[in-house]
């Protein structure tokens, strides 16, 4: 069968969906993975043969519902797993109401849960669709497991040990202004589903501005106090790297980097510094020590990731935690949070041991293939279709370009000025998926093979500018 894997935020989703693609291709299916233009958009337009479309969320809204209705009209089967996860709060219920709805779940054939935490909440709030909610775990968590250590066993890029600072300051230094984010969420109905959310955004933004200063101050002090280490600040995928560079200033052992996924950095750092960040859960599974820096404790902090970590309420406490690494007793400090960490991880993540989530999800796809009688796949047919679509797209772009030139030429001689409506999106999205080249895809495939010992028989061909087809070689 054909499987289509749209990616929205490359730094967050690429590795997990590549593992899904390889597992499915290894079983004989054909997978298209990449930017939404060549996956979701082509599928909903009826330009791709019927198959499974695996989406990254079920957020209610007219656009999402219309997309799903179009996919259904063209014979596609829809599955989804929310990439935002919703694992950081004590209860999943509010997240389940904000990011899911009866309208979107009713159009979805299966919803894949990260663990008991989200599965039980979704089944309670949407009991009519409980049978569609399957606890598979997330393929992103597969990479967190110790079995995937060989995937990250690359030559160290730095001679010095490094502290990883996971930035989670989306409100102050987002690529998109705060007011555009508020308008976007209002338009998408978030505030209708959760009347307290708008006020929370203002309060959280104010808190993050204050906390950001303390993080910057701490990094500067650590840079001076520990010249024997590097400090790597990892901006969140929505954050501006330019903002971080300008706010931080120039320090010889401080680096701002967002290359690839954060997993590689977590595995190779000696300590993760954060406040309320999902990366703490990943570091817990990957056995990397964590410190939650809490210089201004507040009810708005995310308690769950902080509970998996050593707490530092002041710079001297933070400095002492880092010094314990160089003194060789950091592991002793982590023993104090081990029991709580195990409880949190076991309740929220279904695939920290046993079968990989990628295997569980492909199992479910194959059941859906049988139930829905999805056609067999042929990558050559997909390539032929794409060439035809590309020709039509180029012709349309050429005609539109000629029309714009004609209007500009007319206005030049008549003196007319025509106000152009703002056809752009309210939020910038180009930073979420800047590019995807063949070298990057090949490297991920090779490293997954190294970690799993599987998928050596999978071929890859380019499908679109930022998308690829994976399929099993015929013997």
N, C-alpha and C positions, 0 to 999 in steps of 0.2 A: 504494500500500500504506500501511498504518498503521505508524508508527514511534513508539516510546515511549522517552522520554529521562528517566529518574529522575535527580534531583540530590540528593546527600547534603550536601556542603559547598558552600554557595552561593558564597562568596567565591573559591573555587578553581575551580569547574566551570562557572559560569553562562555566561561569555562563550564558551568553547569549544563548549559544547553548543548555544548559540544559533546559532553559525555553522553547526554541523552541521544544525540544524533548518532554517535558511534555505536551505542548499544543497539539502536533501532536498525542502523545500516548493517551491523554485524549479523542481524537476524534476517537479512534479505530485503529490508524495506528501503525506499528511496526518501532521503531527507533534504529539504531545502532550509538552510539556516542563514540568517542575516537580517539586514535592516528591513523595517516594515514595508518599505516601498516595493520590495521584491518578494515578500511573503504574504503578509496579511492583506495588503492593498490589492495585489494581483488575485488572491483567492476570493476576496469579497466582490471583485469585479467580474468574476466568472471566467478568468483567464487561465486558471489552473485546474487540472482534473480533481475530482472530489478526493478528499483525504482528511487527515486529522489536522486541525489548526489548534496549536497549544498557545494560549494567551497568557499574559503576565499579570492579569488582574481581572476582577469582575466588578469594577467600580461602576455604580449606577450612573446613568446619564444618557441623553438622547443619542449622542454619537456612538457610544459603545453598543447600545441596544440596536441601533440601525446597522452597525457593522455585523453583529451576530445574526440579525435577521437576513442580511444579504448572504452571509456564509451559508446559512441553512437553505436558502433558496437555491443555491448552487450545489447542494448535496454534501457539504462539508460537515464533519463531526467536530464539535468544539470541546476542548478540555482547557483547564486553567489552574494555575497555582499563583497566589499572590506573592510577588517578589519582595514586597514590603515586609512580609512575614507577620507583623503584629505581635511579636514574641516578647516585647520589652515591658509590657504592663502586667500587673497582677491578674487582671481579667481581660479576656479577649473580646468580651461582648460589645464594647463600644466600637472597636475596630471592625467587628463583624457587621455592624449596622452602617458604618461609614463606607466600607469598601466592598460590600456585597448587598444584594437585594433579591427579592423574589423574581423580579423581572429578568435580571441577568442570570441567576442560577437556573431559572426555568428554561433558558435558551442554551444552557451548557449541559453536555452529556455527562461529564464527570468533573469534580473539583478535587484536587489533590491537596491534602493537608500536610503540614510540617510534622505534626505529632498530636498527642492527646489534647493539648492545650487549645489549639484552634479547631480541631475536629469536633470535640464535644460541644464547644460553644456554637459552632455553625449548625450542628444538628439540633441543638436546643432552640435556636432562634428561627431556623428554617426547617421545622420538622417534616413538612410535606416533601422535602427534597433530601432527607437524610440518607437515602439509598445512593445518592449521587456523590456523597462526600466520602472520599477514600483516604485513609491514613497511609500514605506511601513514604513520607519523609521528602526532603528536598535534595535534588542532585547537587546543589551548592554545598550541602553538608557532607556529601560523599568526599569532597575534597578536604574537608576538615579532619578526616579520620587519619589515624596513624598509618593505615595501609597506603595512603597517598603521599607519605613522606618522600618516596623517590621522585615524585612529580616535581618537588621543590628542591631537590638536592642538586641545585645548580652551583657553579663556582661562585663563591661569595664576591659581591661587587665591592665590598669595603674591607680594608685591612682591619679597621677598628670594629669592636662590637657596637651595635647601635640600639638606641631606644626608639621605639615606634610610638609616635603620638597620633592617635586616630582622631581626626577633627570631625566634629558633629555640630557645626554651627551654621546650619542651613539658612536660618533667618537673617543673621547679620551680613553674611558674605556670599549669599546665593548669586548665581549668574543672573538671576531675574530679580527685579526690585520687589520689595515686600508688598507694595500696593498691587502689583500685577498678580502676585500669588493669591492675595485675598480675593481679587476680582475673579480669578480663574476658579477658585474653590466655590465662591458664591454662585457663579454661573453653572458649575457642575452639580449644585444642589447639596454640597456638604453641610452647609449651615442649616439647611432645612432638616436634614437627617439628624444633626447634632447641634441644637441651638446654642450650646455653650462653646462651640469650637472657635467661633470668631474671636471672642474675648480671650480664650486660651492662647490664640496665636499672638495677640498683642503682649500678653503677660510673658509668654515663652520667649518672644523676641527680645523683650527688655532684659530678661534673665540671661539669655545667651550673649547679649552685648557685654554684660558685666563679666560673665564667666570667661569670655574670649580674652579679655584683658589679662585676667589672672593666668590663663594658659600661656599667652605670649610672654608675660613677665617671667613665668617659671622656666620656659624654654631658654630665654636669654640668660637667666641665672645658672641653669644647668650647663649651658654652653661654656660658661666661665669656670664653674666649679668642677666639671668633669671633662677636661680637654682630651682625656684618653678615650673618649667615646664619641660617636657621631649621634646626632639627633635627626631622625627622619620624620617630618610632618606629612601625613597623608591626608589631603583634603577629601572630604566627602564628594561623591560624584556630581552633586549639584553645586558645589562651591567653586568660587573663582580662585584659580591658582595665582593670578595676578594680584588679587586682593591679599592673599596670604603673603606674597613676597613683599608687597609694599608695607603691610602692617608689621611684619617681622623685622625687616631691615637685614643688613648683611652681617652674617656670622659664619666664620670659616668652617665650623663643624655642624652647621644646621642646613638641612636640605629639604626643599618642598618638592614632593614628587607624587604623581598619580599615574605612573606608567603601569599598565597591566592591572591585575586585581590585587586586593590587599592581602590575599592569602599568602603569597610569596613572601611578603614583608613580615607577616605575623610569624611564619615558620622560622625565619632567619634572625628575628630580633631577640634580644635577651629579656625584654620586658615591654609590655604594651601599656601605655598611659592613655586614659580615656575618661569620659564622664557620660554614663548612660548610653553607651554605644553597642550596637549589635556585634561589633568586632570582638567584644569581650566574650560572647558566647562561642564564637569561632575559636578564639584563643584557648578557651576552656577545653574544648574538644581536642584541639591540637597540642595541649599540654604546654602552652606558653604562659609564663607568669603574667599577672595583670595587676595594675594599680589604678584605682578610681580616684582621681584628683578632685577633691570637694572643698575648695577654699571658701565657698559661700553656700553652705547646705540650704536646700530649698525643697519644698514639697513638690515642685515641678520636675525634679530630677527623676530619671528612670531607675527605679529601685532594683529591678531584676538584674540587669547587667552589672550594676555596682556591687550587688551581693556576691557575685562570683569573683570579686577582686579584693585585694588589700585596700584599705581606705587610708587616704592621706588628706587631712583637713587643713594642712598648712604647708608652706614651702619646706620648712625644716623636716616635717614628716616625709614629704616626697623625697627630699634629698637623702634622708636616712634609708628609705626603701631602696633607692638606687645604689647607695653605698653598700647595702647588704649583698648586692650582686658581686661587687668587686671583693667583698670579704668572704664570699662563698657560702652565705647562709640565707639566700633568697628563698630557697625551697622550704626552709623551716617556716618562714612567714606565710607561705602559701598553704601550709597544712591547716591553718586556722580557718580557712574558707572552703576546704575540700568537701566537707559533708554537705554544706548548703549548695555548693556548686553542683554536686552530683544530683541533688534533688531537682534543681532547676533544669538541668540538661535532660534528665530522664523524662520529665513532665512535658517538655516542649519539643524535643527532637526525636523522631521515631527511628532514625537510621544511623545512630552512632556505633552500631555493631550489627552483625548479621548481614543480610543482603543489602546491596546498595539501592538507594532510592531510584536510580536510573533503571535498574532491572525491574523494580516493582511497577514503575510507571509504564514501561514498554509492555509489561504483562497486561496492564489494563488497556492499553491501546490495541493490543492484539485481540482482546475480547470484544472491544468495540468494532474492530474490523469485521469480525464474524457476525456480530449482531446486525451491523448496518450494511453488510455485503459491499464493503468498499473495494474498488477495483485494484488489480495488481498494478505495480508501478513500472515505469520505464524512463530512465533518466534521459535517454535520447529524445523521447517525446517531449519532455519538459524543456529541453534545450531548443527544440524546434518551435515550441509555443513561445518561448521567450524571445527568439529572434523575430517572430512575427509581431509580438507586442512592442518590441523595441523600435521596429520600423514605423509602426503607427504613432508611437510616442514622439519620435523624431520629426515625423511629418507635421504633427500637431504643434510641436514647439516651433517649427520653422514658420508655419502659417501665423501663429500668434506673434512671432517676432516681426514678420512682415507687416502685420496690422499695426503694431506699436510704432514701427518706423514710419508708416504712412500717416498716422495721426500726428506724430511729432513733426513731420515735414509740413503737413497742413497748418499746424499751429504756428510754425516758424514764419509762414508767409501771411497768415491772417491775423497774427497777434493774439489769437485765442489762447486762453489758459484753462485747462480743465483740471479741476480738483480730482485727485486720484484717491479712491477710498482705501483705507488701510486693510489690505487683504491678508496681512501677516497674522500669525498666531499671537495670542496675548503673551505667551511665554516663549523664550528662546529654547530651542531643543538641540541645536547642532552640537553642543558640547557633550551631549549624552552618547552620541555615536559618531565620532569624527571620521572613521574609516575602518576598513577591515581588509587586509591584503592576504594574499595566498601564503606568504612566508609566515605570517602570524598563525594562520589556521594550521599549517603544516607543523609548526613548532608545538602547538597545543596537542595535536594528534600524537606526535612522537613522545611527548612527556607522559601522556595518558597511557600509551603503550608500555612505557617504561615502568609505570606504577602498577598496571593491571596485568601485563603479559598478554593482553588481548588486542583485537582490532587491527592486526597487521594486514588484513586482506581488504581494507577499505580504501577506495579511491575517492579523490576530490576533484571536481571541475568547477570553474567559475560559472556562476549563473547570472549575476548582475554586478554592478559596480561594487557593491558591498554585501554580496550574498554568494553562497556556494552550495553545490549539490554533493552529498555523500552517498555512496552506494557500494555494495559488495561486489568484488570482482567475480566474474563468472569463471568457473573452473572447467 
